[in-house]
Amino acid sequence: MEADNSTTATTTTAAATNPTEGVSNLAEIQKQVEYYLSNDNLKHDEFFHKMIKESPNASVPIDALLNCNKLKKLNATKDQIVSALTNSTQIQVTSDASGVKRSNDEALPEYEPRPSKKVKGENSGKKQRENKDGDEEESSTFEPKIFKITLSQASEEAKWDKVEKEIEAAIGMKIGYTRLNGTEGHFAVNFNDLNAEGKEKILAAQVKVGEIDVKIEECSGDDLKEFQEQHGGHLNMCLERSGLKKKSGRGGDRGGKRGGRGYRGRGGRR
């Protein structure tokens, strides 16, 4: 009997603890979603601002929110977002529970590009060189940040240049390199121009080329290693041709396989 009482007490304690943790998590989720749709964020967040502006009911799909890193860290689910916003006075869930919107159809603030921030000192993302007069001048450094793309189906309609154009429009950043082979490919943006908010925007972007969905994922770990082995040489060549990277001065192939159709770096294609 004593063992049974001990087991019951332990179970009761766990049950009493978990709800508290759940409530705390819902509060964090509510706070984060309210921030995403707040005036302070929307006036600088081109991604969500455009999404709300173009939506028939001025809403943001919950699926788009689930792609945001801060909600991922909270292990948020669709049901949790709906529950978290039950008592919110700022945000309401759409009637079909597929999206969220600002309460009382509050008007969007006017969009203003966010002032650029230099994180690593005044010359962050740039290198100094001397011009012919001996004065220092800045030259931009392109450090590729690779993302993986997957198309919902292969189609002649979804060529690399069209895919690139739609991704650029969705993320609000210039792409320095794109490759596409069938339904899989990669693109690169300048890491020096990318902050946490920009990365979230890329990963949350909903991209379509006609009726074809384009899924974007961060390329890291083994995937990044495989990309560098197979396509690193071509990436470097394209960046050199476009002036985004200093030429190495070496001839021939610089490593990496170049199979597949639809490669692009500003100034060169394969």
Summary of the structure (lengths in Angstrom):
residues: 270
radius of gyration: 23.4
end to end distance: 76.4
largest distance: 91.5
contacts: 760
relative contact order: 0.11
helix: 41%
strand: 20%
